[in-house]
Amino acid sequence: MFFFEPHQPEQCGFKPEVLLDITPVFGRKRMAMECLPAQQHMWDYYTDLARRRGVQLKRNAGPNLGLAHDTAGEAYMRLYPQVTDVLS
């Protein structure tokens, strides 16, 4: 189970543990957000956040340092610790 990044992460102790590339679906996500006019004040916030997380995603992925890109990303926090027998 994962927690989605809230709009005030500093108030709930959110720590991004998983970055997900949402570039292929971000246009649809933005259209879905725009279906909620009462939350119009959040549209640009989450669009900008997706850009920032996209920069982090590309930077942490390796050889894309300093290259221009238009990646969109989301951050998640795990509810339970990851259990594995192999670190990769």
C-alpha positions as CSV (number, residue, x, y, z in Angstrom):
1,M,0.0,0.0,0.0
2,F,1.3,3.5,-0.9
3,F,0.4,7.0,0.2
4,F,0.1,9.6,-2.5
5,E,2.0,12.9,-1.8
6,P,-0.4,15.4,-0.2
7,H,-0.3,19.1,-1.0
8,Q,1.2,19.9,2.5
9,P,3.7,17.1,3.0
10,E,5.6,18.9,5.7
11,Q,2.5,18.8,8.0
12,C,2.1,15.0,7.9
13,G,5.7,13.6,7.8
14,F,5.4,12.5,4.1
15,K,8.8,11.3,2.8
16,P,9.0,10.3,-0.9
17,E,10.2,6.7,-1.2
18,V,9.0,5.8,-4.7
19,L,9.1,8.0,-7.8
20,L,6.7,7.0,-10.6
21,D,7.1,8.3,-14.1
22,I,3.6,9.5,-15.2
23,T,4.7,11.3,-18.3
24,P,2.6,9.2,-20.7
25,V,-0.6,9.8,-18.7
26,F,-0.1,13.3,-17.3
27,G,-2.3,14.9,-19.9
28,R,-5.2,12.7,-18.9
29,K,-4.5,13.3,-15.2
30,R,-4.6,17.1,-15.8
31,M,-7.9,16.7,-17.7
32,A,-9.3,14.7,-14.7
33,M,-8.2,17.4,-12.3
34,E,-10.0,20.0,-14.4
35,C,-13.2,18.1,-13.8
36,L,-13.2,19.4,-10.2
37,P,-13.6,23.1,-10.5
38,A,-13.8,23.5,-6.7
39,Q,-10.1,22.4,-6.6
40,Q,-8.9,24.8,-9.3
41,H,-6.4,26.2,-6.9
42,M,-4.6,22.8,-6.9
43,W,-4.3,22.3,-10.7
44,D,-1.2,24.3,-11.1
45,Y,0.2,23.1,-7.8
46,Y,0.1,19.4,-8.8
47,T,1.3,20.3,-12.4
48,D,4.3,22.0,-11.0
49,L,4.9,19.2,-8.5
50,A,4.8,16.7,-11.3
51,R,7.5,18.6,-13.1
52,R,9.7,18.8,-10.0
53,R,9.2,15.1,-9.3
54,G,10.0,14.4,-12.9
55,V,13.3,16.3,-12.6
56,Q,14.1,14.2,-9.5
57,L,13.1,11.0,-11.3
58,K,15.4,11.7,-14.2
59,R,18.2,12.8,-12.0
60,N,18.0,9.7,-9.8
61,A,17.6,7.4,-12.8
62,G,21.2,7.9,-13.8
63,P,22.7,9.2,-17.1
64,N,20.2,12.0,-17.7
65,L,22.0,14.6,-15.6
66,G,21.6,18.1,-16.9
67,L,19.6,17.1,-20.0
68,A,16.5,18.9,-20.9
69,H,13.3,16.8,-20.6
70,D,9.6,17.1,-19.9
71,T,9.2,14.2,-17.5
72,A,6.3,14.2,-15.1
73,G,6.5,12.2,-11.9
74,E,4.6,11.4,-8.7
75,A,6.0,10.5,-5.3
76,Y,4.7,7.9,-3.0
77,M,5.5,6.7,0.5
78,R,5.1,3.1,1.6
79,L,2.8,2.1,4.5
80,Y,4.7,-1.1,5.1
81,P,8.4,-1.7,4.7
82,Q,9.6,-3.4,1.6
83,V,10.3,-7.1,2.2
84,T,12.8,-8.7,-0.2
85,D,15.6,-11.2,-0.3
86,V,17.6,-9.3,-3.0
87,L,18.6,-5.6,-3.0
88,S,18.6,-4.2,-6.5
